[in-house]
Amino acid sequence: MKKENSFEIDFDSYIREGEPDKKEKSIAWSIATGLQQVDGLTPSAYLYETAKRNIEGEISIEEAKKLIDSYYESKTSRTDDDDDKEEADKVSARITELLSEKSFSFTPNQLLSIHERLFKGLFYKVKAGEFRDYNITKKEWVLNGDTVLYANADLINETLKYDFETEKNFDYSNLSKEDAVKHITRFVANMWQIHPFGEGNTRTTAVFTIKYLRSLGFNVNNEPFEKHSWYFRNALVRANYTNMQKGIYMNTEYLEKFFRNILLGENNELKNRYTHIDYDEYIKKFGENEKSSEKKFGDNQKSSEIILELLKENPKLSAKKLSEKIGITSRAVEKQLASLVDKGYIKREGSPKGGHWEILK
């Protein structure tokens, strides 16, 4: 498996070696680092060095966490990118620790506990381990800027209890594996749609789901979470979006493909643009063409609007992180950014690495 950055680890090589302890740790680390993509985050070189020491048995996961904490505590100067790296590194180590633990309780309190353990001390506006007390919307590239309708804040606790109780009482005994995957897909989609937390919902949902699947006896394949975590989020969006006026309805097929790869060992193609609400109509008109479809879903007006919205939320986002967030290539994002600069919507302040985007209009 070729990595984009030389400091990253070839987790697959450890998994293929077959040593049980190294394999288990490598699977956990590969999932943990891959899940950071859902928020456009990339772990640091130090994180990968520390992960390798843990996999090799030099240090425990608890020692790895302490080393990462100390690494950021000891920094005398910080760049604009350090906050993102700190979140990615600490959450990666915490996910690895959670996935290495065998204990699991199928309750909303377990979901709360996972969120608290993943994000304690990392969010400024959101308290880890507490349900949100305000309603939210989120503009989605995959929906041309529209939003999923998330649960009302006043009903989060009640809705979670109902969904968990229904799932707990569900009888899987007469289902085929294929039907079980369909049912699990819908349960996970419903749980995510509640969006109980202000931040960190997808990573929390993913960790809870993996532990739940293992409790059901499934051997979870790490590759989809490692390499396609942003597809996972887009698939969750499509599984919970309806717009009857446009003839669009909740569609779990994308999420089912993701879970079939994980649980049934299939090799369904998981490309972000497939999940876009305009993709099917585009293919009907113009046919499947890799380059033309990339242009269509990289250079349209709606993508520019989503980029602007993301930069309003976080002016420090790089082209690479924007590409990870909206599911198109870095080159396509760079073209969008250049166009937005030319049209006077944004301008760059500071250095390429340490600067930020200023929204002009």
Sequence and secondary structure as in RCSB ss.txt:
>XXXX:A:sequence
MKKENSFEIDFDSYIREGEPDKKEKSIAWSIATGLQQVDGLTPSAYLYETAKRNIEGEISIEEAKKLIDSYYESK
TSRTDDDDDKEEADKVSARITELLSEKSFSFTPNQLLSIHERLFKGLFYKVKAGEFRDYNITKKEWVLNGDTVLY
ANADLINETLKYDFETEKNFDYSNLSKEDAVKHITRFVANMWQIHPFGEGNTRTTAVFTIKYLRSLGFNVNNEPF
EKHSWYFRNALVRANYTNMQKGIYMNTEYLEKFFRNILLGENNELKNRYTHIDYDEYIKKFGENEKSSEKKFGDN
QKSSEIILELLKENPKLSAKKLSEKIGITSRAVEKQLASLVDKGYIKREGSPKGGHWEILK
>XXXX:A:secstr
   SSTTS  HHHHHHH  HHHHHHHHHHHHHHHGGGGGT    HHHHHHHHHHHTTSS HHHHHHHHHHHHHT 
SS  TTHHHHHHHHHHHHHHHHHHH      SHHHHHHHHHHHHTTT SSS TTS  SS      GGGTT     
  GGGHHHHHHHHHHHHHT   TT  HHHHHHHHHHHHHHHHHH  SSS HHHHHHHHHHHHHHHTT    SHHH
HH HHHHHHHHHHTT  BGGGTB    HHHHHHHHHHHH       GGGGSTTHHHHHHHH   HHHHHHHHHSS
HHHHHHHHHHHHH TT  HHHHHHHHTS HHHHHHHHHHHHHTTSEEEES TTT EEEE  
